[in-house]
Amino acid sequence: MYQIEAWAGLRKARRDAKGTTSWSSVHRNVWALGFTSFFTDVSSEMVSTVLPIYLVLYLGLTPFHYGLVDGLQHGGTALLRLFGGVAVDRTRRCKELAIAGYSVSAFSRLGLLAAGASWPLVATVVAVDRAAKGLRTVPRDVLISLSSGSSALATSFGVHRALDSAGAMLGPLVALGILAALPEAFDVVFVSSFSVAVCGMGVIWLFVRNVDPAVLTGAVSPPIPAGLRSVLHDTGLSRVMVAATLLSAATVSDAFLYLVLQREVGFNAGLFPLLYVGTAGSYLLCAVPAGRLADRIGRRTAFLGGYLFLAAAYVVAMQSEPGVGAVALCLLLLGGHYALTDGVLMALTSGLLPPARRGTGFAVVTTATSVTRVVASVGFGALWTQLGARVALAWFLTGLLVAIVITRLVVRPGVERGTDTRG
């Protein structure tokens, strides 16, 4: 049923892309990169959705220890994001850099076989996988931005994120099916995950093309130190980076929210991967409409709305004795949050940067938010261990509301206006 809904959502995405924007406004690179992400997310979510229950419920890790592993999942991308962004601006080889990142991620699945039940080794493999994600993410997003017109940037990112979230929805179902047929056969999950990742590598290798050099005519990259300084001294970008960093510092990872819901509702731990499916399904349905909405009403407004959705999800998760309806509402709110923030942040940043500095700019913003997510995960795990999950959520809710107010004051309306960079 979920697979049928996923493909129906994708068909709707294509129809929506043909609606207010022409078919040519969604470049073939966007679709090819979307399907690359689809296969890669099937692969990665097969693994990541079983890690929380494996580490916390089976190996007996405390929330604090899991917070360290979860922090690596979110922050392990940081340094290579910066490297990838600078490398994109220097070499213009977006496709080749992205392929390198996808390849390392694929082979890291096999590394989990050797890790066994040792959580430090699992954490090391997770860090390698996330570092590889950091290498590929900026080149991929730069390719999307350079392949899209400025009036349809959020729509293009929405199409890509819809395909990405379809994979994120299917991956947990595949893992659930394997473990239902072969209980505790985590090695089968890891090998199957590697096989699917190879399919994603094939799509980007065969169907993605680097942007026509004519797009970058006259755009000469400055030396690396000068390039970083020019990005950091850009007032508009600095404001966006500060706002995104503050919001990330108050963001509780999905896995922690799911663990809170599982503990409060008391459902079977074997159903845990379905929570990821619910969020990904919500994201899939909302991604393209949210992108089109952001292009119409302003990306700043949409971005702030996405974090209000996250705040509402915290409130739902904090309820005493939540029922199945509360779980469904929380997953719907999380999907809406991602639809209004993930691709929209990249579209917002794109409008502030010329092509010659776009890779570095993307890298600076995403590196700052990734590092902050490490602190957020470790901090939430520590608060949960010491004070309990509900009190920890209350602290993060307060911080998130303060960050939303600051963002509204710091990021000015109309900041996303940019120029068309398509060839």
C-alpha positions in Angstrom: 0.0 0.0 0.0 2.8 2.4 0.9 4.6 1.8 -2.3 1.4 2.5 -4.3 0.9 5.8 -2.4 4.6 6.7 -3.0 4.4 6.3 -6.8 1.0 8.1 -6.8 2.6 10.9 -5.0 5.4 11.1 -7.6 3.0 11.1 -10.5 1.2 14.0 -8.7 4.6 15.7 -8.3 5.2 15.5 -12.1 1.7 16.9 -12.8 2.3 19.7 -10.3 5.6 20.5 -11.9 3.7 20.8 -15.2 1.2 23.1 -13.7 2.3 26.6 -12.7 5.8 26.0 -14.0 6.6 24.6 -17.4 8.0 21.1 -17.8 11.3 22.5 -18.9 11.7 24.3 -15.6 12.3 21.0 -13.9 15.6 19.9 -15.5 16.4 16.3 -16.3 19.3 16.5 -13.9 16.8 17.2 -11.1 14.9 14.0 -11.9 18.0 11.9 -12.3 19.5 13.2 -9.1 16.1 12.5 -7.5 16.1 8.9 -8.5 19.7 8.6 -7.3 18.6 9.9 -4.0 15.6 7.5 -4.1 17.8 4.4 -4.3 20.3 5.8 -1.9 17.6 6.6 0.7 16.1 3.2 0.4 19.5 1.8 1.2 20.4 4.2 4.0 16.9 4.1 5.7 17.0 0.3 5.7 20.0 0.7 8.1 19.3 3.9 10.0 15.7 3.0 11.0 16.7 -0.2 12.8 19.7 1.4 14.6 17.7 3.1 17.4 15.9 -0.1 18.5 19.1 -2.2 17.9 21.2 0.1 20.1 18.8 1.2 22.7 16.3 -1.7 23.1 18.6 -4.6 22.3 22.1 -3.5 23.2 20.8 -1.4 26.2 22.5 1.9 25.4 21.4 4.9 27.5 19.7 7.9 25.7 23.0 9.8 26.3 25.1 7.1 24.5 22.5 6.9 21.7 22.7 10.7 21.5 26.4 10.4 20.7 25.7 8.0 17.8 22.8 10.1 16.6 25.0 13.2 16.7 27.4 11.5 14.4 24.5 10.7 12.0 23.6 14.4 11.8 27.0 16.0 12.3 29.4 13.6 10.7 28.8 15.4 7.4 30.1 18.7 8.6 33.8 18.8 7.6 33.3 17.1 4.2 30.4 19.4 3.4 32.8 22.3 3.6 35.4 20.4 1.5 32.8 19.4 -1.0 31.5 23.0 -1.4 35.0 24.5 -1.9 35.9 21.7 -4.3 32.8 22.3 -6.4 33.7 26.0 -6.8 37.3 25.2 -7.7 36.8 22.2 -10.0 33.2 22.5 -11.4 33.0 18.7 -11.2 29.8 18.4 -9.3 28.9 15.0 -10.8 32.3 13.4 -10.0 32.4 14.7 -6.4 28.8 13.4 -5.8 29.7 10.0 -7.2 32.6 9.7 -4.8 30.3 10.4 -1.9 27.7 8.0 -3.0 30.3 5.3 -3.5 31.8 5.6 0.0 28.3 5.5 1.5 27.4 2.4 -0.4 30.5 0.5 0.7 30.1 1.6 4.3 27.0 -0.7 4.5 29.4 -3.6 4.2 31.4 -2.2 7.1 28.5 -2.7 9.4 28.9 -6.5 8.9 32.3 -6.3 10.6 31.0 -4.0 13.4 28.8 -6.6 14.9 27.3 -5.7 18.3 30.1 -3.3 19.2 28.4 0.2 19.4 31.8 2.1 19.1 32.4 0.3 15.8 28.9 0.9 14.6 29.4 4.6 15.5 32.6 4.7 13.5 30.9 3.2 10.4 28.0 5.7 10.8 30.5 8.5 10.9 32.2 7.3 7.7 28.8 7.1 6.0 27.7 10.5 7.1 31.1 12.0 6.1 30.5 10.6 2.6 27.0 12.2 2.7 28.6 15.5 3.4 30.9 15.1 0.4 28.0 14.4 -2.0 25.3 16.7 -0.7 26.7 20.1 -1.7 27.7 19.0 -5.3 24.2 17.5 -5.7 22.4 20.6 -4.5 24.6 22.9 -6.6 23.7 20.8 -9.7 20.1 21.2 -8.8 20.3 24.9 -8.3 22.4 25.5 -11.5 20.0 23.4 -13.5 16.9 25.4 -12.4 15.5 28.8 -13.0 15.4 31.3 -10.1 11.6 31.4 -10.2 11.3 27.6 -9.8 14.2 26.9 -7.4 12.0 25.7 -4.5 9.9 23.7 -6.9 13.0 21.9 -8.3 14.2 21.1 -4.8 10.7 20.0 -3.9 10.7 17.5 -6.8 14.1 16.2 -5.7 13.0 15.9 -2.1 9.8 14.1 -3.1 11.8 11.4 -4.8 14.3 11.3 -1.9 11.4 10.9 0.6 9.8 8.2 -1.4 13.1 6.2 -0.9 13.0 7.1 2.8 9.5 5.7 3.0 10.3 2.5 1.1 13.6 1.7 3.0 12.1 1.0 6.4 9.4 -1.3 4.8 12.1 -3.3 3.1 14.0 -3.7 6.4 10.8 -4.5 8.2 10.0 -7.2 5.6 13.5 -8.8 5.9 13.5 -8.8 9.7 9.9 -10.2 9.8 11.0 -13.1 7.6 14.4 -13.5 9.2 14.3 -12.2 12.8 17.6 -10.5 13.9 19.1 -11.1 10.4 20.8 -7.7 10.4 23.5 -9.0 8.1 20.9 -9.6 5.4 19.7 -6.0 5.9 23.2 -4.6 5.4 24.0 -6.6 2.3 20.6 -5.8 0.7 21.2 -2.1 1.6 24.5 -2.2 -0.3 22.9 -3.8 -3.4 20.3 -1.0 -3.6 22.9 1.7 -3.1 24.8 0.4 -6.1 21.6 1.0 -8.2 21.7 4.7 -7.1 25.3 4.9 -8.2 24.4 3.6 -11.6 21.7 6.3 -12.1 24.0 9.2 -11.3 26.8 7.7 -13.4 24.6 7.2 -16.5 22.0 10.0 -16.5 23.4 13.0 -14.7 25.4 15.6 -16.6 27.6 18.4 -15.3 26.1 21.9 -16.0 27.0 23.4 -19.4 30.0 25.6 -18.8 28.1 28.4 -20.6 26.1 28.8 -17.3 29.3 29.9 -15.6 30.8 32.1 -18.3 32.7 34.9 -16.7 32.4 33.3 -13.2 35.9 32.8 -11.9 36.4 31.3 -8.5 38.5 33.3 -6.1 41.3 31.6 -4.1 39.9 29.4 -1.3 40.6 31.8 1.6 39.2 34.8 -0.3 36.2 32.7 -1.4 35.4 31.8 2.2 35.8 35.4 3.4 33.5 36.7 0.7 30.8 34.2 1.6 31.1 34.9 5.3 31.1 38.7 4.7 27.9 38.5 2.7 25.3 40.1 5.0 22.3 38.3 3.6 23.9 34.9 3.7 25.3 35.5 7.2 21.8 36.3 8.5 20.4 33.1 7.0 23.3 31.0 8.4 22.9 32.4 11.9 19.1 31.8 11.8 19.5 28.2 10.5 22.1 27.5 13.1 19.9 28.7 16.0 17.0 26.7 14.7 19.2 23.5 14.3 20.4 23.9 17.9 16.7 23.5 19.1 15.9 20.6 16.7 15.3 17.2 18.3 16.2 14.3 15.9 13.4 12.2 14.6 14.8 9.1 16.2 14.6 10.6 19.7 11.0 11.8 19.1 10.1 8.2 17.9 11.7 6.7 21.0 9.6 9.1 23.2 6.4 8.1 21.3 7.3 4.4 21.5 7.9 4.6 25.3 4.7 6.6 25.9 2.4 4.7 23.6 4.0 1.3 24.3 3.6 -0.2 20.9 5.6 -3.2 19.7 9.2 -2.2 19.1 9.2 -4.2 15.9 6.9 -1.6 14.4 9.4 1.2 15.1 10.5 1.5 11.4 7.0 2.3 10.4 7.4 5.7 12.2 10.0 6.6 9.6 7.6 5.4 6.9 4.9 7.8 8.2 7.2 10.8 8.2 8.6 10.0 4.8 5.1 9.6 3.4 4.0 12.9 4.8 7.1 14.5 3.4 6.6 12.9 0.0 3.0 14.3 -0.3 4.0 17.8 0.8 7.4 18.3 -0.8 6.4 19.6 -4.2 3.3 21.7 -3.1 5.5 23.2 -0.3 8.2 24.1 -2.9 5.7 25.7 -5.2 4.1 27.6 -2.2 7.6 28.9 -1.1 8.2 30.2 -4.7 4.9 32.1 -4.5 4.7 33.4 -1.0 8.4 33.8 -0.2 10.9 31.2 1.0 11.5 33.0 4.3 7.9 32.8 5.2 7.7 29.1 4.2 10.9 28.3 6.1 9.5 29.8 9.3 6.2 28.0 8.9 8.1 24.7 8.7 9.6 25.3 12.1 6.2 26.1 13.6 5.2 22.6 12.4 8.2 21.2 14.3 7.2 23.1 17.4 3.7 21.6 17.1 5.2 18.1 16.8 7.1 18.7 20.1 3.8 19.7 21.8 2.1 16.5 20.5 5.0 14.3 21.7 4.9 15.9 25.2 1.3 14.8 25.9 0.8 12.3 28.7 -0.5 9.0 27.4 -0.7 9.9 23.7 -2.7 7.6 21.5 -2.3 6.3 18.0 -3.9 9.5 16.7 -1.3 11.6 18.4 1.5 9.5 16.8 -0.1 10.0 13.3 -0.4 13.7 13.9 3.2 14.0 15.0 4.4 12.1 11.9 2.3 14.4 9.7 3.8 17.5 11.3 7.3 16.2 10.9 6.8 15.6 7.2 5.4 19.1 6.8 8.3 20.5 8.7 10.8 18.9 6.3 8.8 19.8 3.2 8.9 23.5 4.2 12.5 23.7 5.4 14.9 21.2 3.8 14.8 22.1 0.1 13.5 25.6 0.9 16.7 26.5 2.8 18.8 25.5 -0.2 16.5 27.6 -2.5 16.7 30.5 -0.1 20.5 30.3 -0.1 20.8 29.9 -3.8 19.1 33.3 -4.4 21.9 35.0 -2.4 24.9 33.5 -4.2 26.4 33.8 -7.7 27.3 30.4 -9.3 31.0 30.9 -8.7 30.4 30.9 -4.9 27.4 28.7 -4.6 29.2 25.5 -3.6 31.1 27.3 -0.8 28.0 29.1 0.4 25.9 25.9 0.6 28.8 24.2 2.4 29.2 27.0 5.0 25.4 27.0 5.8 25.1 23.2 6.0 28.3 22.7 7.9 27.2 25.2 10.6 23.8 23.4 10.9 25.4 20.0 10.9 27.8 20.8 13.7 24.9 22.3 15.7 22.8 19.2 15.3 25.6 17.2 17.0 25.4 19.5 20.0 21.6 19.2 19.9 21.5 15.4 19.9 24.1 15.1 22.7 22.3 17.8 24.7 18.9 16.2 24.3 20.3 12.8 25.2 21.9 14.2 28.4 18.7 16.1 29.4 16.6 13.0 28.9 19.0 10.9 31.0 19.0 13.4 33.8 15.6 15.0 33.8 13.3 12.8 31.7 12.1 12.9 28.1 9.1 15.3 28.7 11.3 17.9 30.5 13.9 17.7 27.8 11.3 18.3 25.1 10.0 21.3 27.0 13.5 22.9 27.1 13.9 22.3 23.4 10.4 23.7 22.6 11.2 26.9 24.4 14.5 27.2 22.6 12.8 26.6 19.2 10.2 29.3 19.8 12.9 31.8 20.7 14.9 30.8 17.6 11.8 31.3 15.4 11.3 34.8 16.7 15.0 35.7 16.2 14.9 34.3 12.7 11.9 36.4 11.8 13.8 39.5 13.0 17.2 38.6 11.5 16.2 37.3 8.1 14.6 40.1 6.1 11.6 39.7 3.8 12.5 39.3 0.1 16.1 38.1 0.9 15.7 35.2 -1.5 15.4 37.3 -4.6 18.2 36.2 -7.0 19.0 35.9 -10.6 18.3 33.2 -13.1 21.4 30.9 -13.5 20.2 28.4 -15.9 21.9 27.8 -19.2 
